[in-house]
Amino acid sequence: MKSSKILMLFGAAAIAACDIGGIQMAGIDGGGEQAPAAITVVSHGTITGFGSAIVNGVRFDLGSAAITIDGNPGTESDLKVGQVVTIRGTLDDGGSTGSANTLDFDDVVEGPITSIDQAAEALTVLGQTVLVDESTSFGDSISLADLNVGDVVEVTGFFLADGSISATRIEQKAVGDEFEVTGIVRDVSATTFEINELVVNYSAAMLEDFPGGALENGQLVEAKGAALAESGELLATVVEFKGNDLVGDDGDRFEVEGFITRFVSAADFDVEGLPVTTNAQTVFEFGTSADLALNRKVEVEGNLNALGVLTADKIEIKQAGFIRIESLVEDVQTDQLTVLGIVVNVNVSTRIEDKSSADLQPFSLADINVGDHVELRGFEDSIGIVATRVEREDPNGEVELRGFVETANNPEFVILGVTIQTNGSTVFRDENELQITANDFFTQTLTRLVEAEGTLSNGMIIADEVELED
C-alpha cells in the first residue's frame, strides 16, 4: 500500500493566418471567408483511452495511421492504456480531436527482473531502475506483488533525471522474447558500452542510423539482443541510434508529457530531452511556475522557436494520484462517477481500462454501469476529486479508501466524508508497514494520509486494516 517517489506545425502556406490560443490557424474558404486549417502536430505521451487513441487530452483517429510497435508494423489492437507513444498527425479546429498519420510505440526496457524492492516499489530490469507508483498500469492479472526475480517484463514509461524509469505500464512477457533497453551511452570502448548499470557487448552487433557510423558517449540508443553473457552483459545483435525524435523547425507544434530532466529556471528546462521556455503568456494548470523543478512531471504545449526551444503556451503540472477509492459504482454521469458517496470527476486525461473478465476493448466511462466494481486513483483540486485512473475489476467484496484524515476520534476517523470504524480486530500499521497499537495510530492520524481496507456497512467502512502513508 505504501506509495513512493515520482510534428509539427509545418506552417502550411496560406493567404491569411491568425494565432488562436498559441495555435496557428490558416486558410481561406471558397467564399472568401477565413476558415480554419488543420494543424500538424507531434504528440508524445501516455495513452489514456481508446475509441481512437487519447493522448495528451486529444482523441486521435487512427483509421489512416501507420502504427509501429517496437519498430514493427502493428494495429490498434496491439496498443494498451499506459503505453507512451509518439503521434504525428493533425489537430482539428479546437484542438480536442485529431487524426494520426503515424503512431509509434517503443518500450524502454524488456528483460528479466534481477531484483525487486516491494517496500520501495522498485525493480531492476537489465540494469535499469524501474519505479512503480500510482501512475503505473499493469498487464492482465498481475501487480508488483505478483512479480518475481527472473520474470521477463516489458516496461514503458518516462526517464527521470538520473536515468531511472517511472513506469507507466508493465507487462509480463514470455521467456525467450528478445531483450531490449533504451538509454544514454556511457563508457564506450571498442566492444562494450554501458546504459546505467547494464554492460552492452556490441562487438557482433549491427549499428543502425548512427551519425558518422560510430557510437559516442551521450547518445540515446536502443540495444537489442537475445541473450545475456554469464557476467550479465547484454550480447547485442542490433544497436540503433535514437537521437531525439522531438526535434523540428521554427513554428512546429508539440504536445509533450514527461519529467523535467534538466532545470535551470522556469524559463529554461528540458522535458523528454526537449528544451522548453515560458513567458508571461504561458498558462499553468494545477499549479504555477513555482511548481516547476527537477523531476516534476508536466505536460507542455507550444511551438518551437528558431533555436529549437519549445515556447510553452500551456503547462499542466501533473498531480500524483494519492487518493484511492475501491468499491461499487453508485452513480454514473457524463463526466463523473460516484463511489462510496464520493463524486469523482473524469476527463480526457483520465486513464480508463477494463481489468474485469469482460475485458472490453475499447473501454470508456460510457461502458461503466451502476454496480460495477472499480478502483479509482486521483487527486483533490478546487473542483473536487479528479480521477487520474479508473479501472473496472471483477467484484471481490473489497472496499478501500485512501486520503487525508479530516477528523479522528478513537475508534473512528473520517476521509473524504466517509467514516472508517476500527475495532479489536483491526490491524494498525505505520508508514513502514510495521504493526502498531490503536493508540499509536490515532495519535498520528489527524491530517495524515491513511489507507483503509475493509467492508461496507450502512455507509461506513468497517476496517480490517488501516495504514499510515508517506
Buried (B, 14 or more C-beta within 10 A) or exposed (E): BBBBBBBBBBBEEBEEBEEEEBBBBBBEEEEEEBBBBBBBBBBBBBBBBBEBBBBBBBBBBBEEBEBBBBBEEBEBEBBBBBBBBBBBBBBBBEBEBBBBBBBBBBBBBBBBBBEBEEEEBBBBBBBBBBBBBBBBBBBEEBEBEEBEEEBBBBBBBBBBEEBBBBBBBBBBBEEEEBBBBBBBBEEBEEEBBBBBEBBBBBEEBEBEEBEEEEBEEEBBBBBBBEEBEEEEBBBBBBBBBBBEBBBBEEBBBBBBBBBBBEBEEBBEBBBBBBBBBBEEEBEBBBBEEEBBEBBBBBBBBBBBBEEBBBBBBBBBBBBBBBBBBBBBBBEBEEEBBBBBEBBBBBEBBBBBBBBBEEEEBBBBBEBBEEEBBBBBBBBBEEEEBBBBBBBBBEEEEBBBBBBBBEEBEEBBBBBBEBBBBBEEEBBBBBBEEEEBEBEEBBEBBBEBBBBBBBEBEEEBBBBBBBBBBE
